[in-house]
Amino acid sequence: MPYFPSCPNKELPASNREGEPLFIYYLVHYFYPSRQGGTERFVFNMARTQQEKGHRVKVFTLGTEDCKVYPSSVGDILYRTYLFEGIQVVEFRYRKTPYGLFYKRIDPNDRSMRLFATHFLKQDCPDIVHCAYPQPMAAFLRVCMEIRIPYIVTLTDFNILCHYATMVDRQGHFCPGCKQGQRCAAACKTNTIPNFSQRYKYADELLQKAAAVAVPSEFVASVVHQEFPEIVPYVIPHGIAPEFSFSRGPINQVKTFAYVGTFSELKGIHVLIAAFRRLTGDYTLDLYGTGTAFYERRLKRLAGNDQRIHFCGSVSFERMPEVYRTHDCIVVPSLWYETYNFVVREAISAGCLVVASRMGAMPEAVREGKNGILFDLGEKNLFLALQKAVSMNRVVCSINNPTVITETNAYEQIYLALIR
């Protein structure tokens, strides 16, 4: 496991312009209602709460629908507007999507994106632009820089330096860093990125020119600072929505386990099934989520005829509090560097015990033996953690998770300090 030296702490700026209404753009690669992952949840929480505080917001997101769905255009980019829970959203797509747009390429000179960004930025004149997924938005941010609109970048994963976004290379090894693109070119070469050194230079410029860079955890700060030494980001943990803070009393005995999230190999669900099957007793494991047909078939083969394991399908955000209410222990068996993980924090806020791998930012939330159990990677270690969980009784789980309000206030403080 690579070691990343800790990053210096950066204090939030002082601001004496409280309460002044702003016009804020949010940029993200996906958004509700079509996608609802962690980054989408972060942007939704921010946009909704800043709007409730009196600021005007507009979300820009890439779309994947058929071209006929988008009635308006600026040059080669089509777009449509809609409201999602009172938030104005501009969803756009290229007439012909560039190769590697969503995760691979970084191109601040994209003429189509530059024309699109210029149209809206000059039309609306926002006070600030907040980008939650900068890699496909590089040209949009370059225009912000040129017309002197300050922009903030929040790095919710490692895509800015890793085109897999996971820091796990194609051989399955944990990556110690992209080494200015040199390691990427050697270990993870792809036709989608012809020049990894150039990609790194564009990423470095994008972060250097940002008015502020923020990350959700100390772990992400350490990785980013190692790769871009001049960048010292603000660490602003994602806020947990109030829907997940409720009192459920002590857990007398752990009987019901659940996994909630995407079904992918790096999430480690196959390891969880194998470890759970070694656990004898009247326990249940409910698996909420979906993945590729190939991986789901593999998981069902692993589960075999164990009637205690249930595949429950995807679960909407609105139903997730109920999932936490009806389960004693949430298991997060990730095999990669989790940059934050909402499920860990939400589950603990909801009074569940958490069993999580000792990966990335998750140890920042878990208090060993109090609200959760951490385990080193491996089926045997996960099995021992599950055994430890079922041996605990009258567990009262709690943690002082940041709320959406505290997170929003921190970003508002940065916004106001940047507006002159």
PyMOL commands that set and color helices and strands:
alter all, ss='L'
color gray80, all
select helices_A, chain A and resi 38-52+67-69+111-124+135-146+182-187+196-208+218-227+242-244+265-267+269-277+293-303+317-325+342-349+362-364+379-391+404-418
alter helices_A, ss='H'
color red, helices_A
select strands_A, chain A and resi 23-28+56-62+72-74+77-84+87-94+128-131+151-154+212-215+234-235+256-260+284-288+309-313+329-332+353-357+372-375
alter strands_A, ss='S'
color yellow, strands_A
deselect
rebuild
show_as cartoon
